[in-house]
Amino acid sequence: MLRPIVEVLDEYDHYGRTIDQLGTGLINQTWIVATDREETYVLQCVNPVFPESVNEDIAKVTEHLRAKGLLAPEIQRNCSGSLTTEYAGDNWRLMSFIEGVSFDCLSSVEQAREAGAALAAFHQGVSDLDMTFSHQRPHVHDTRRHIESLRTALEAHGEHERFAKIEPLAMQILQRVDALPELPATPDRLVHGDPKISNLLFDQQGKALCWIDLDTLAHMALPLEMGDAFRSWCNPTSEDAPEPEFRLDYFAAAAEGYASGSEGFVTEAEWRAFADGTEIILVELAARFCADALNESYFGWDSSRFATRGEHNEVRAGNQLKVLESFLAQRAEVEAALEKAFS
């Protein structure tokens, strides 16, 4: 992979003195590059699911955030003035480097509270930005569509070598569908779209700095955005750990953090639906991982720990189901924590 990186950096008139893999993202490939000019950047090979125009959207949003005094990465233009560099059929981008650390999972209530406050600041920061995206992922959190995709995968891949193990897992997910709550009618908000904890940078003192990986920017219902956040923040293990759980104390702290920064923005109908959104997203993500365990075509995987993409995503699907069980066992306490934070 070194040669493409060198060739792409040349389009920015940079030479990489050191080049190191960065992060554990499932979609884009990312490196941190220290140049011969003593400058540091983040270089990404963007997954083909995102068109070139996504960089224009990101640039508009991050410029708006910086104008509000919020920290946000800045996409660099290459020597031709473009935000995107094409190489061998792939789209690449170079971004400013923000000194900070990210985590695959949280380890304290303080971090959870910081995450909640940081997402509230992001939402408040873009709440007055009136823009139409040139690109937005189709069918974002279209839960019924993802469920149908799982059913289609089951019908299409009966000969899959792990079908006998994946099918029972899929049946458990499908049994949860009819019990899913219906969200109330709420306005679409401009949101991050993928607020998992690894997309938030912290400083060395544990303070949240800024949100990264903004390819997923979207207009959607806030309970779905927050559900996606809570399902990530409140599981103190990785998405493929064998014994995950939903931590009520992390949820309560995160809700307090979000409430502290969202006054005048979030409505009562929205915050009361945060628990429903969390349940929906846990089922939806389990379905997506399970479908990809058969399709083997979307999510990245760790070849050092798993023999195939399907095996890794099978474990991820089971992980989300276990988090769901833990969440449902504490559903009353979750709703009480929301009441306390926002009332």
Protein Blocks (a to p, Z undefined) as FASTA:
>chain_A
ZZmmmmmmmmnopacfbacdedjbfkbccdddddfkopacddddddfkbcfklmmmmmmm
mmmmmmnopacddddddfkopabdceehiacdddddddddddfbdcbfklmmmmmmmmmm
mmmmmmmpccddfbdcehihilklmmmmmmmmmmmmmmpmklmmmmmmmmmmmmmmmmpc
cdddddddddehiacfklpccdfkopafbdchjllgccddfklmmmmmmmmmmmcbdfkb
fbdcddfklmmmmmmmmmmmmgokacfklmmmmmmmmmmmmmmmmmmmmmmmmnopmbgc
dfklbfbfklmmmmmmmmmmmmmmmmmmmmmmmmmmmmmmmZZ
